[in-house]
Amino acid sequence: MKTIYLIRHSGPFVDIDNYNDYPNISWNDYNKNMILNTEGENKAKELSNNIEFVSINEIYSADSVRAIGTAKYIAEKNNISIKLDERINERNLGIKTISELPDNFNKKSFDDKNYKIFDGESLNEVDKRMNNFITDMIHNNCNKIVIVTHGIILLSFLSNLCDFSYDGKAFFIKYKNNILVNGNPKNPDVFKLTIDNDKIINIENI
């Protein structure tokens, strides 16, 4: 048996005056500088105290500051190094500023997973790299793995395995008879995948 923990990074973030007009400044700069504030740091630290995160073999993170900032506490508790992997990075939106995003962008993306704008990624493309990464994790020799990533890539991955709906405001996600999300995911949020014979046999929100 193998356990993989998929974690949406902690929050909230530091308020940076330069980015108050975030719809009209560089999305790449804003995204890069979303640093956990004291509350976000405390949530990440508290998360690391969960008994589930004892004896973790490997921990992977997206390359954003907020994801690494969430992963560091679990890594330190287990005396292991964080590994970065671009396959679990946030979706490339294909924009220079948030103001370029069409209305209901996320709803359109989940309704049609081939939907994308400019040179960004569709959710099918995001799923492809995420699925490739998860397959590698399933087939490696470690029994307990933590993965810290972002909300949309995580939700899109779950949508392929679960009963899933999104009305543009709230998500409903259920695996078998277990409701994982009814509303919006938390910051942080943890989804535990149980693997047996290289197959996912259970998913729960812990």
N, C-alpha and C positions, 0 to 999 in steps of 0.2 A: 504494500500500500504506500502511496505517495500523497503528500499534501502540498498544494500550491495556494498561497494567499495572494489574491489580487487586491491591492490597496489603492484607492483614490487618495491623492495627496491631502494633507491637512490644510486648514485655512482658519481664520481669515488672514489678510495680508497687510503689510505696512502701507499706510497712506503716504504716497510720494507726490508732493505738490506739482512737480513737473508733469505728472501724468493725470492730473485731474480732468483734463479734456481728452480722456482716453479714446473716444471715437475718432478723433482727428489727429492723433499722433501715431508714430510708427508702431504698428502692432508687434513687430518683432522686438522692439525695445521694451515695450510695455510688458509683453509676455515674459521676456527674459528677466525682468526686474520685479516680478511678483514674488516678493520675499515674505515669508511667514512673519506675522507680528507676534507679540508675546503670547497672546491667546492661542495662536496657531502652533507656536512652539510647545506650549504646555499640553495641547491636545496630542501632538505627535509624541511627546515624552510619555504621557499617560498611556497612549496606545502601546508603547513598547513594553509596558509592565504587564500586559495581558499574558496569562500563562500559555496561550497558544504560541507565543513567539519565543519559547524556550527551545534551545537546541536546533536553531535554524542553521541549515548547511550553507545556503547561498542567499544573497539578497541583490536584486537587480533594481535599477531605477532609470526612469527617463532622465534626460540631461537638464531639465529645468531646475532652477534653484529651489522651488517649492517642493518638488518631488524628492530631490536629494536631501533637503532639510527635514522631510518626513522620514526618510529611510535611515538617516544617520543614527537615530536613537536605537532602533532595532539592531543595526549593525554593531554599535558599540556594546550593547548588552550581550551580544553573541561573539564578540571579539573577532569579527570578520570584516572584510573590506566590501564596499559597495561596488558593484559592477554596472557600468553604463551600457545600454544597448539602444541604438537608434530605432530599432523596430518597435519599441514601446513609447516613443516620443509622441507628443501631442500631434493631432491632425494638422497637416499643412493646409491652411485655409486659402492660400493663393491670393492674399490681399496685402496691401500696404497699410491700410488703416481700417479699423472696425466699421467706419461709416460706409465702406464699400460693400459690406455684407448685405445681401438682399433680405427683405422682410421674411420672417419664418424660415431662415436658412437651415436650422437644425431639423425642423419639421419636414421640409422638403428633402433633406438628406436621408432621413429615416424612411420616408415614403418611397423614395427612389434611391437606392444605395449606389447607383451609378452617377448621381447628381454631383456636380462640382462646378466651380467657377474659376476663370482665368487658368493659372497653372497649378491650382491646388489639387488636393486629393479627394476622391470620392470615398464614401465609407466602405465600399467594396475593396478599394486599394488599401485602406487602413486595416480592414479585416485580414487581407492577405498577409501583410507583414506581421500582424499580431498572431495570427494562426501559425505562421511559420515559427515564430518565437516560442509559442506555447508548446508546439510539437517538439521542439528541441528540449524544452524543460521536462516534458513528459518522459522523454527517452534518455535523459541523463541519469547519472548514478546517485543523485541526491534525493533524500526522502522528504525534506522540508525546505521549501523555497518561498521566499517573499519577493513580490514584484510590486513596485510602487510606480504608478502611472497616472494617467489623466482620465477625467470623467467620460468624455465622448468615446475614446477608444475602448474603454472598459465596457461601457453600455452597449456599444455596437457589437463587441465580442459576445456579451451575454445574450443579445437579441438573436443570435444564431443558434443558441442552445435552449432557450427558454420560451415560454409564452410571453409575448412582449407587445406592448402598445405604448404609443406616445401621442398625445393630443396637441402638442405644441407648448404645453405648460407643465404637465406632470407625466411621469413614467409609471407604468405598471409592469412588473417583471415577476414571473412565477416559474419556479422549477419544480416539476411534479406538483406536489400539493403545498409547497413551501413558498410563501410570498417573500421575495427578496427586496423589492422596492415598490412602494405605493406612494408616489409623490416625486420627490427628487432625492438623489443620493446625497449623503452627508460628506462633510470635509473634516476628518477622514472617514472613509467607509471601507469595510473589509468584506471580501467575498472569498469563502473557503471552498476550494475545489478538492474533492477526494478522487484519487486516481487508483484504479485497480486494473492490472493487465493492460496497461497503456491506454485505458479508456476512462473518461470522466464518468463517475457513477453517482456523484452527488455534488450539489452546489448549495451553500447556505450563506446567509448574511450574519456575521458574528459581531 
